[in-house]
Amino acid sequence: MTDYAIELVGISKRFGAVQANRNVSMKIAKGSIHGIIGENGAGKSTLMSILYGYYQADAGSIHVGGRETRIRNSHEAIALGIGMVHQHFMLVDTFTVLENIVLGAEGGLLLRDGLARARDHLKALNREYALEVDPDAVVGELGVGLQQRVEILKALYRGADVLILDEPTAVLTPQEADHLFRILRALKEQGKTVILITHKLREVMDITDAVTVMRGGEVVGNVATTDVDKETLADLMVGRKVSLRVDKAHREPGAPVVTVRGLGLTDARGVKLLDNLNFEVRAGEIVGIAGVAGNGQSELLEVLAGMQTPSCGEIVYKGETLTGTRSRRPRPALWREKGIGHVPEDRSREGLVKAFSAFENAILGYHREKTVRKGPLYARRTLIERTRDFIEQFDIRPANPLLRVGLMSGGNQQKVVLAREIHADPDLLLVGQPTRGVDIGAIEFIHKRLVELRDQGKAILLVSVELEEIMALSDRILVMAGGQITGEVAGKDATAKELGLLMGGHKH
């Protein structure tokens, strides 16, 4: 018998001209939490997709429980006790939790009998791992944290002893992430093996027993977590010295760029999503909005970007009242022309068209401007060259303006959006979750660019669920709970404890 749940030996995989994995070897101990970290595009997900049977390796071997085996598809992986929770969940929104879990494993001709057995099994799993999921809830009505637990339940129901999680906290709030880690520790205590693909160094240090670091498709380090620190891991990931601190000198802000007075938003059910908001953002400052997701931050960004009409109150931008503005043009386009840039929270749904190339995405929202046209047509050659400049300035990979954005990693997609919005030279930049799903090297780059914009006199409104990010970047922090602003704290004086209390609804 071996002490290793999984051994990968000399795994290589190529997609056309791209060498995704090159001679990758690692050993994952039974009953451990093993982290695999690296920048976007380092080959982490490809490697785990080979282990789960989605891809076949060009070279190398896989050993499960000490036995060499060939995994040709996910069914064979599941039969070997390997389960995978993907970054983008594989669930049917209109089905219940129970129906999603038995889908593909109904257990016989009579569905009713299979569902009854599954319900009993789920109750036992819920108790054992404190998953707290209602089997009769409709999946589409659950938050992302609960949907992720459904995916974990689905893998455990199929008998997984090895559980692969791909960027599991990319869409979770800090509270949901903490709950997930309690579940993973419970799995470990029961003898399960967890493989955690991530780029969040704090999480790696908090929960893993060992770490494999990948860069450029290769393994550059296999270490016990207790033998390293965050700085060492960051340097290994990027291949150079990385600063984990945000260097930001004090500066006095200028005049207000945007002023919000009595702003409110009520939905069709009469629920107040925004309730009497009053604040301003001045030139040369970053104002951060902290809060647990779902407390009005998203709606505030949408209203300020012209995507939603407020129910009451006013928005004054550079002395001009925007609320009540009537135009045949869509408000977001009108707002952009006035100098309001917007990096949306959900880049996939609101910031990009994944079927379009990088150069086409680089003009979205600005495609009506004369500078991007040549007569009635778009100036294709000029746009491609402009996108080449974006690629060089923002280190976008692969460096191909004709590549479909959907084929890029999440971090590089984010850089396309940022390059587009910053190039427009806005006076007010609305930024939602700037580093969600982004690796450590790209985070460092994005933070530097935001501070540079602030130092150039731009006004920046930043929304992030990452408290560390809000505290590091913001000159002032506004905290939202229940659609209201519960307090304001100077960035230099903010503490996680104080912000946490305000996020819980305790007002100053």
N, C-alpha and C positions, 0 to 999 in steps of 0.2 A: 504493500500500500504506500502511496505517496502522500506527502504533506501539502501537495499543491492541488488546488481545484482545477486550475487551467495553466498549461504551459504553451507558449507560442514560440516556435523555433524558426528563425530565418524567413519570416513572412515578407513577401514582396508582391506589390500590385501596381500595375500601370494602366492608366486610362489614356489611350492615344499617346500624346507627347508628354503627358504629366505622370511622373512617378509618384504615386500617392503614398506608398509604403516601400521602404527599402531595407531588406534584411532585418526585420524587427523581431527581437526576442525579448520575452519577459516571463516571469513566473508569478502566479497569483496564489497566495496561501489560502488554504481552506479556512473558513470562518473568520475572514478578515474583510476590512473595507479598503480597497485598493484604488487609489486615485490615478487617473491618466490625464495629464495636463499638457497644454501646448497652445500656441497661437491658433487663430482661425486658419484652417488650411494645413495644419501640421500633420494630418493623417489619422487623427484619433478616431473619428466616426467611421472612416473607411475600415480601419483595423477591426473595430467591434462589429461592423457589418459583415466582415469575413467570418468572425467567430459565430455570428448568429445565422450564417448561411445565405445572406443576401447576395454576397459576392463570393467568387472563388479566387483564392490566391493563385498568382502565377508561379510562386515557388514557396517552399517552407512547409511546416507541418504543425498540426494542432493536437495537443494531448489533453484529454478530459479525464480527471481522476487517475492519471498515470498511464492511460491507454491512448495510443495514437489513433486518431479517427479522422474521417473526412466528413465534413458537414456541407451537404449540397443544397439545403434549403432550411427555412425556419422550422418546418415540421420536425426535421431531424435534430435541430438544435433543441427544441422543446422536449423531444424524446430523451435527450441526453441531460435534461434538467437545467437548460439555459433559457432564461427569459430576458426580454429587453423592453425597456420603457423609453420610447423615442421622445425627442424634443418636441415634435409635433405629434400630438396624441392620435392614436389609431382607433377612434371610437365613433359609434353611430349616434349622433346627437339626439335623434328622435326615439331611441331605445332607452329602456330603463338600465340601471346599473346591472341588475341581474341578467337581463337579456344580452348586454354587451359582454358580460363575463363568460356566458355559456356559448356565445357565437363561435361556431367552428368546433365546439366540444360539447354538443348537445347531449350525448350519452344515450343514444338509442332512438328507436322510431317514435316513441311517444314523448313528445316535448314536455308534457306536463310532469311526467315522472322525473325527467332530467332536471327540470327547473326546481322541483321539490328537493331533490338531493343537493343541488347547487346552493339552494337557500340555506340549508343546514350547514353545509361546508363554509359558506360565507360568514355565517354567524360565528363559527368557531375561529375563522381567520381574523374577523373583526375584533373579537375578544383578545386573541393571542397577541396581536400586533397593534392594538389601539388605533385602528384605521378610521373608525367612526364614520362609516359610509352607509347610507340608507339604501338597501337593495332595490327599493321600489321608486327611488328618485329618478326623474328623467335626466339623462346625462347633459343634455343641452342647457338645462337650467342650473347646473352646478358651476361653481367657480373653478378656476384652473387648478387650484390646490386640491380640491376634492376630485376633479377629473384625473389628476395624476395618481391619487390613491386608488382610483378605479383601475388604472393601468397596472399598478403594483398588485392589486388583488387578482387581476386577470392572470398575471404571471404566476403568482403563488397558487392559484386554483389549478393551474396546469402542472404543478409540481416542481416549480423552479427551485433549484438549490443554489444556482448562480444567477444573480440579477444584475443586468447591465442598465445603468441609467445615463442617458445622454443629455448633458446640460440640464439637470433636473430643476435647478432654481432660476433659470433664465426668465421665467414669467411669474415667479412667486414673490409675494411680499416677504419681508424679513420674518414675520410671525409664521407664515406658511412654511418657510424654509426651516425654521426651528422645529416645527412639528414633523416635517419630513425627516430631519436628522434623528429625532427621537424614534421614529419608525425604523430607520436604518440601523440604529444601535440595537433595537429589539430584534431585528432580523439576525444581526451578528451574534447576539446572545443565544439564539436558537440554532446556531451552527451554519446559517446561510452565508454565502460569499457575495459581497457587493462590489461591483466595478463601477466607479464613479468618474464619468467623463466631465471635466469642468475646466474653467480657466480662472475661477475665483480662488485666490490663494488663501484667504481667510478661512474659507470652507475646507480647503485641503488640510490646513493646519489643525482645524478643529476636530475633524471627524475621521481622517484616514489613518491607517496603520503603516502603509507604504505608498510610495509615489513613483510612477514612471513618467519621465519628462520626454516629450517628443518635439522635434523641430525639423521641418523640411522633410517629413516622412520617415525620419530615423529616430531611434532612441538615443538620447544624449545623457540620460541619467536614470538609474534605478536605485532609489534610496529609501531607508526607513524615515518616516516623517519626523521622528524625534531627533534625527541627526542633522536636520536642515532648518533654515528659517525662510521667511517669505522672500527676503531679498535674494537669497541664493537661488531659490526656485525661479524667481522672475528673471534673473540673469541667464539661467539655463534655458528658459523658454524662448527668450528673445535673441540670445547670442551676443548680448552686449549689456553694459551697465544700465539698469532701468531705475528711474526715480519713482518711488511709491508715494512721494509727497507732492503736493501742488504748491509750487513757488509762486506766491502772489503778494506783491508789495501793496502797502496801504495807499489809497488814493482817494481824494475828495470827489464825490460825484457832482455832476453838473445839474442842469435844469431838468425837471420832469419831462420824460419823453411820452409816457402814457400815464393817464390818471383814471382810476376806476372809482365810480361813486354809486353806492346803493345798488350794485349789480345783483340781479336775481334771475334765476332760470327755473321754471316749473314745467314738469313733463305733463303728458296727456292725462295721467292719473291724478294730477294735482299734487304730486310729490315735489318738494323744493329740493332741487339739485344744487343750486347756488342760492345763498341766503344773505342779502345785504352786505356784499363785499365792498370794502373801501381800502384802496392802497394806491401807491404810485411806484413806477420804476424810472429811475433817473439815468441820464447819460453817464456812461463810465461806471456802471455798477451791475453786479449780478445779484438778482433777488431770487432766492430759492424758495420753492413751495414744498414743504415736507408734509407727509401724511400717509396713512395706510391707503393703499389703492382702493378706489371706489368712494372717496369722500369729496368728490367734486373737482379734483385737480384736472381730470381729463376734460370735463365740460368747460372749465375755465379756459383752457387752451383753445378749445374749439370755438368758443364765443369770441375770444380775442383774435383768432385767425379768420373770423368771418364765416365759419362753417355752421354755426348755430346763431339764431337770433335771441337775444336776452329777453326775458319777460318784463324786466323793469331795470331802471338805472341807466347810467351813461358811461361811455368810453370816450375819453378825450385824448387824441393822439396829436402831439405837436401843436396843440391849440385848436385843433379841429374836432368837433364832435362827430364821431363815426356812427353812433347809434341813431337810427332813423334815416340813415343815408339810403336813398333810392336810386337804383341804376339798373339798366338792362343787363349789365355785366354781372357775372357771379361775384358775390362779395369777396371771396378769397382772392380772386384775380385783381379786384380793385384795391384790396388791402396791400397786396404785393407791390402794385404800382406805386403806392404811397410810401413804401419802404419798410413793410412788416414781413420779415422772413419767418418761416415755420418749419421746424424739424418735428414731424409728428411722432407720437408715442409708438404707434404701430407702423413701422416702415413698410411692412409687407402689404398692408391693406390701404394705407393712406399716403405713403411716400413714394412708392415705386410701382411700376408695372413689370412684373418679373419676366414676361415674355418679350419685353423690349430690350434692346441693346443698352450698353452703358451710355453711349452718346445720346440716345433718344431719351433715356431717363434724366440725363443731365440738363434737359431743357423743360421738363415737366413743370407746369405752373408759370413758366416764362416763355412759352411757345408762341405767344401772340406778339412778342417784341420784334421790332423791325430788324434788330441786329442779328437775329437768327434766321432771317429770310433772305432769299435772293429772288426778287419778284414775287410771284405767287407761291413759289416752292421754298422749302427749307434749304439753307446753304449747307448741304451735307458735308462737303470737304472742310468748311470752316468749323462746323460743329464737331467733327471728328478730331480736328487739331486742337480745338478748345478742350475737349475731353482728355486728350493726351496731356495737356497742361495740368488738368485736375489730377490725373493719375500720378504724375510726377510730384506735384505739390503735396498730395495726401497719401502717397505710397499705397495706391489701390492695386490689389493683386487679384487675378492676373492682369498684366499691363496691356490690356486689349480693349480699346473702345468699342469694338464690334461685338464683343462677347455679350451674350444674354445675361442680364443681371441675376436672374434666377439661378445661374450656375456659379455665382460667387458665394463666398462664405458670408455669414451675417455681419461680421465686422466690416468687411469690404463693401457690402451693400450700404451700411450706415455711413461710410466715408463718401459714397456717391451722393447721398442725400445732403450731407454736411457741405461738401464741395459746391453743390448747386446753390444752396441757400447762402453760403458765405460769399460766393462769387458775386451775388446780386447786391452786395454791400448794403444790407438793411440797417436802418437806424434802431429798429427794435427787432430782436431775434427771440422767438418763442421756441424753447427747446424742451421736448418731452423725452424722458428716459434716454439720454444721449449715449449711454454705454451699455444698454441692455443687450446681452448676448455677444458682447465684444471682448476680445482678449486683452491681456495686460499691456502689450505694446501699443495697441490701438487706443486703449483708455488713456495712457500717458499722452499720446498725440492729441486726442480730442480735448482733453483738459487744457493742454497748452494753447490750443487754438481758441478756446473760449476765453481764456485769460487774456490772450493777445487782443481779441475783439473788445473786451472790456477796457483794456488799456488804450485802445484807439478811440474810446469815447462812445462805444455802442452800449445800448441798454439791453440787458439779457434777462429774460424770465425763464427760470430753470425749474422743471418738474422732474423729480426722481424719487423712487422708493428706496434708493440706497442712501441711508443716513450719512455714511462716511463721505459720500460724494457731495451731498448737500452741504455738509459742514466744512469740507475742504474748499469748495468753490465759492460759496455765497458770501457777499458782503452783508446782506441782511437775509434773515430767514422768516418767512411767514408759514405758520402751521395751520393746516385745514383739518377739520373733523366735522362730519355731518353737513357738508356744504358751507360751513362758516369758517371764518378765520378766528382761531382760538388764541392766537398770540403772535407776537413778533419778537425776535431775538437777534441781536447783532451776531454776525457770523463768528467773530473772534471770541465771543463769550459763550457760544452754544455748547451744551453738553447733551449727550445721548439721553441721559435721565430726564432732563428738563423737556427736551423735545418729545420724548416718549409720553410724558404726562399730558402735554398739550395735544398730541396725536390721539390720546384717549378721551379727549373732550374736556379736560380740565382747563378752564380759561385763565389767562393772566388777570 
